[in-house]
Amino acid sequence: MSQPILIWGAGAIGGTLGAAFIRAGEDVIFVDNVKDHVDAINEKGLKIVGPIFEDTVQARAYLPEELEGAYQRTFLCVKAHHTEAAARSLVQHLPADGYVVSAQNGLNERVIARIVGEHRVIGCFVNFESDYLEPGVVQYGGHGAVVIGELDGRFTERAEDIYQLMRQVEPKAMITSNIWGFLWGKLIYGALLFGTALTNDSIADVLENPIARPVLRRLALEVATVAAINNIRPEAFDGFDPSAFGPLASPQQTETSFDDMVAQNRRSARSHSGIWRDLAVRKRKTEVEAQVMPVVEIGRESRVPTPLASRLIEMIHEIEDGKRPLDMANLEELANAAA
């Protein structure tokens, strides 16, 4: 039997991946910093609910300080703003030939590489629907794109191994020479979601709103322009084409993309984004600092101004701190940031 797979972060993404790997016959060990979640997995197993499959899988789970041993294959699945702390903890469990697969949102591969070494990081893009419901319970809500790729674009045996493993989660998983393109494509989409989360309206309602569309288009254009100036070609995924928000996009392309996203979100069981739930329901920090700030920083290094992205970060923090309500007026205020 192959060595155990270490899943660092047993929440929505990590729990879904780990359960699928276990169902495929792999030995999986979970690490999570929520004691109640760790205890529930050890006592009752990890329960997966939702339309894809429902099962309770058995696995060992540990708090970070309890883990011992070394693991060649580690999937890092924590929230983006916890990446650095998690990477510094897991590096001591990473052997010389080990590697980390970053199954997260954002450009976290850059952070992990600074800690464990770039040669020990494999890029990963995931877009399936999942959610942490309660200790020991994760919802796998729907299929979505899954893409694996080496950071330097090479096709390697280890990337092929991870690709075959990810097909146990998503049969249509892909391996690519342009993993950065997928990550930046999702950053463009993510900027739109952060924009919708400034309001209490559903994703579809905001994207359909003719007042919201111009500012959301300019916000996404900032991200796309930073990518373009750095010779990154954003990739399309799950019906979203980031080129519709790029520097060369026509107004009609953008409007069509908005219409397509509205139709897709009208069909979704989830009316609001996870970002909105963090702000409105869970009352906790979002991933805005870890996801959007790198765009601002890379833009600054590349001499690409990002006034909307910068102001978006400030406004999300104000909402997190209880200093700003969720309201459509926030998008109107954001529009003034570029004036």
NORJOMO-V442218 format. One record per backbone hydrogen bond with DSSP energy under -1.0 kcal/mol. CO is the residue of the C=O (numbers start at 1). NH is the residue of the N-H. If there is no record, write none. Layout:
BEGIN
{{CO & NH} {CO & NH}}
END
This chain:
BEGIN
{{5 & 29} {6 & 75} {7 & 31} {8 & 77} {11 & 15} {12 & 16} {13 & 17} {14 & 18} {15 & 19} {16 & 20} {17 & 21} {18 & 22} {19 & 23} {20 & 24} {21 & 26} {22 & 25} {27 & 5} {29 & 7} {30 & 62} {31 & 9} {34 & 38} {35 & 39} {36 & 40} {37 & 41} {38 & 42} {39 & 43} {40 & 44} {41 & 45} {46 & 57} {47 & 138} {48 & 55} {49 & 140} {55 & 48} {57 & 46} {60 & 30} {62 & 32} {63 & 66} {72 & 99} {73 & 6} {74 & 101} {75 & 8} {76 & 103} {79 & 82} {80 & 83} {82 & 86} {83 & 87} {84 & 88} {85 & 89} {86 & 90} {87 & 91} {90 & 93} {91 & 94} {93 & 71} {95 & 98} {99 & 74} {100 & 122} {101 & 76} {101 & 103} {102 & 104} {107 & 110} {108 & 112} {109 & 113} {110 & 114} {112 & 115} {112 & 116} {113 & 117} {117 & 120} {118 & 121} {120 & 100} {122 & 102} {123 & 149} {125 & 147} {129 & 141} {129 & 142} {131 & 139} {134 & 137} {136 & 47} {137 & 133} {137 & 134} {138 & 49} {139 & 131} {142 & 129} {145 & 127} {146 & 174} {147 & 125} {148 & 176} {149 & 123} {150 & 153} {156 & 160} {157 & 161} {158 & 162} {159 & 163} {160 & 164} {161 & 165} {162 & 166} {163 & 167} {165 & 168} {166 & 169} {166 & 170} {170 & 173} {174 & 148} {178 & 182} {179 & 183} {180 & 184} {181 & 185} {181 & 235} {182 & 186} {183 & 187} {184 & 188} {185 & 189} {186 & 190} {187 & 191} {188 & 192} {189 & 193} {190 & 194} {191 & 195} {192 & 196} {193 & 197} {195 & 198} {196 & 199} {198 & 327} {202 & 206} {203 & 207} {204 & 208} {209 & 213} {212 & 216} {213 & 217} {214 & 218} {215 & 219} {216 & 220} {217 & 221} {218 & 222} {219 & 223} {220 & 224} {221 & 225} {222 & 226} {223 & 227} {224 & 228} {225 & 229} {227 & 232} {228 & 231} {237 & 240} {240 & 237} {241 & 244} {242 & 245} {243 & 246} {246 & 249} {250 & 254} {251 & 255} {252 & 256} {253 & 257} {254 & 258} {255 & 259} {256 & 260} {257 & 261} {258 & 262} {259 & 263} {260 & 264} {261 & 265} {262 & 266} {263 & 267} {271 & 203} {273 & 277} {274 & 278} {275 & 279} {276 & 280} {277 & 281} {277 & 282} {278 & 284} {287 & 291} {288 & 292} {288 & 293} {292 & 296} {293 & 297} {294 & 298} {295 & 299} {296 & 300} {297 & 301} {298 & 302} {299 & 304} {300 & 303} {306 & 310} {307 & 311} {308 & 312} {309 & 313} {310 & 314} {311 & 315} {312 & 316} {313 & 317} {314 & 318} {315 & 319} {316 & 320} {317 & 321} {318 & 323} {319 & 322} {327 & 330} {328 & 331} {328 & 332} {329 & 333} {330 & 334} {331 & 335} {334 & 337} {336 & 339}}
END
